[in-house]
Every structure is written in structure tokens, then in C-alpha cells.
Amino acid sequence: MLAVGQAHTRLRNRIAPRRLRLAVQAAVQRLFAFTHRDQAAGALWSCREQVWLGRSTFVSWAMHEAAIDLPWLVANSAGAPHSDKELQTAVQDELISLWKEPLVSLPSMSTPGWLPLP
């Protein structure tokens, strides 16, 4: 099994030729593997993390968790901004934009007693 760093490097290299939006989308699918939604709570079930995530926790984890570090993963994607600040802003904007689609398209799942992280 590959170490996390090696797996991230392989993912980074695989998504590098894609435009920023598609690179962010591919990384989110791989790292979070959202499978279900809870429309009422505004949460998505992450099969990979085994937790319900609200939008703010999702964005925070994607942007700041060392084991995820989405800005680093997509920094070499086609059309990605070169400055760190612009890249951070662009990735965060893409994450927020991408959040809306699964809340409509994924199948609904209700797990009583499991409160989503905000």
C-alpha cells in the first residue's frame, strides 16, 4: 500500500493536466468519496472519512488538513493561479461551488443520531 504522501503525489500528477475546476472535482471525489446527502441538515456523507460533513467543515478540511491539502494537489493544474493567495481563493471558490451539486444529485440517506459536522 502506498504511503499517503506517495498517493497524494500520484493524484497530483494525474490531475495536473486538467483545468482547475475539474482538478478540484477529481480530488474531492477521490479524497472524500461523497455517496449520500441529508438535504435537511445540508450535509454529505463521506465514505472515505466515514462522517457527515457540512459545507464549512468540508471546505476547512479540504483547504487546511495536512492529509488533504487540496490547494497543493491542484496547484499544477491547467490555469491554476500562480500566487498562493489567488490559488487559495480560487480553490475555496471551486469547493463552495462544487458543494451544491451533490446536495441535489446524490441519493438521500438518513442516519438518526448522527449529527453532521457543521
C-alpha positions as CSV (number, residue, x, y, z in Angstrom):
1,M,0.0,0.0,0.0
2,L,1.3,3.5,-0.9
3,A,2.0,6.0,1.9
4,V,-0.3,9.0,2.0
5,G,2.4,11.2,0.5
6,Q,3.0,8.9,-2.4
7,A,-0.7,8.5,-3.1
8,H,-1.1,12.3,-3.0
9,T,1.8,12.8,-5.4
10,R,0.3,10.3,-7.8
11,L,-3.1,12.0,-7.6
12,R,-1.5,15.4,-8.1
13,N,0.4,14.2,-11.2
14,R,-2.8,12.5,-12.6
15,I,-5.0,15.7,-12.3
16,A,-2.3,18.2,-13.3
17,P,-3.3,18.4,-17.0
18,R,-7.0,19.2,-16.1
19,R,-8.4,22.7,-15.7
20,L,-8.6,23.9,-12.1
21,R,-12.3,23.2,-11.7
22,L,-12.0,19.6,-13.0
23,A,-8.9,19.0,-10.9
24,V,-10.6,20.2,-7.7
25,Q,-13.6,18.0,-8.6
26,A,-11.5,14.9,-9.2
27,A,-9.5,15.4,-6.0
28,V,-12.7,15.9,-4.0
29,Q,-14.2,12.7,-5.4
30,R,-11.0,10.7,-4.6
31,L,-10.4,12.2,-1.1
32,F,-13.9,12.5,0.2
33,A,-15.9,9.9,-1.8
34,F,-19.3,11.5,-1.1
35,T,-22.1,8.9,-1.5
36,H,-25.2,10.3,0.2
37,R,-26.9,13.5,1.2
38,D,-29.0,14.7,4.0
39,Q,-30.8,17.7,2.5
40,A,-32.4,18.8,5.8
41,A,-29.1,19.0,7.5
42,G,-27.2,20.3,4.4
43,A,-24.7,17.5,4.9
44,L,-22.9,15.0,2.7
45,W,-21.8,11.5,3.8
46,S,-18.1,11.0,3.1
47,C,-17.5,7.3,2.6
48,R,-13.7,7.9,2.8
49,E,-13.9,9.8,6.1
50,Q,-16.9,7.9,7.5
51,V,-18.6,11.1,8.7
52,W,-21.4,13.5,7.7
53,L,-19.8,16.8,6.7
54,G,-21.4,20.2,6.5
55,R,-20.1,22.8,4.0
56,S,-17.9,24.7,6.4
57,T,-16.2,21.6,7.7
58,F,-15.7,20.2,4.2
59,V,-14.1,23.5,3.0
60,S,-11.9,23.8,6.1
61,W,-10.7,20.2,5.9
62,A,-10.1,20.4,2.1
63,M,-8.1,23.6,2.5
64,H,-6.2,23.2,5.8
65,E,-5.9,19.5,6.7
66,A,-2.4,18.3,6.0
67,A,-3.6,14.9,4.9
68,I,-5.8,16.5,2.3
69,D,-4.3,19.9,1.3
70,L,-6.3,20.4,-1.8
71,P,-4.6,23.6,-2.9
72,W,-1.3,21.7,-3.1
73,L,-2.9,18.9,-5.0
74,V,-4.3,21.2,-7.7
75,A,-1.5,23.8,-7.8
76,N,-0.1,22.4,-11.1
77,S,-3.5,22.1,-12.8
78,A,-4.0,24.0,-16.1
79,G,-4.9,27.6,-15.4
80,A,-4.3,27.5,-11.7
81,P,-3.2,30.9,-10.3
82,H,0.5,31.2,-9.5
83,S,0.3,33.2,-6.3
84,D,-0.6,31.3,-3.1
85,K,-3.3,33.8,-2.1
86,E,-5.0,33.7,-5.5
87,L,-4.8,29.8,-5.6
88,Q,-6.3,29.6,-2.1
89,T,-9.2,31.9,-3.1
90,A,-9.8,30.0,-6.4
91,V,-9.8,26.6,-4.8
92,Q,-12.1,27.7,-2.0
93,D,-14.5,29.2,-4.6
94,E,-14.5,25.9,-6.5
95,L,-15.1,23.9,-3.4
96,I,-18.1,26.1,-2.4
97,S,-19.5,25.9,-6.0
98,L,-19.0,22.1,-6.2
99,W,-20.7,21.6,-2.8
100,K,-24.2,22.5,-4.2
101,E,-24.4,19.7,-6.9
102,P,-24.2,16.6,-4.6
103,L,-26.8,18.1,-2.3
104,V,-29.2,17.7,-5.2
105,S,-27.9,14.7,-7.1
106,L,-26.8,12.2,-4.5
107,P,-29.3,9.7,-3.0
108,S,-30.7,10.6,0.3
109,M,-29.7,8.8,3.4
110,S,-30.9,9.3,6.9
111,T,-28.9,8.1,9.9
112,P,-30.7,9.1,13.1
113,G,-28.5,10.2,15.9
114,W,-25.5,11.1,13.7
115,L,-25.2,14.9,13.7
116,P,-23.2,16.3,10.9
117,L,-20.1,18.4,11.5
118,P,-21.0,22.0,10.6
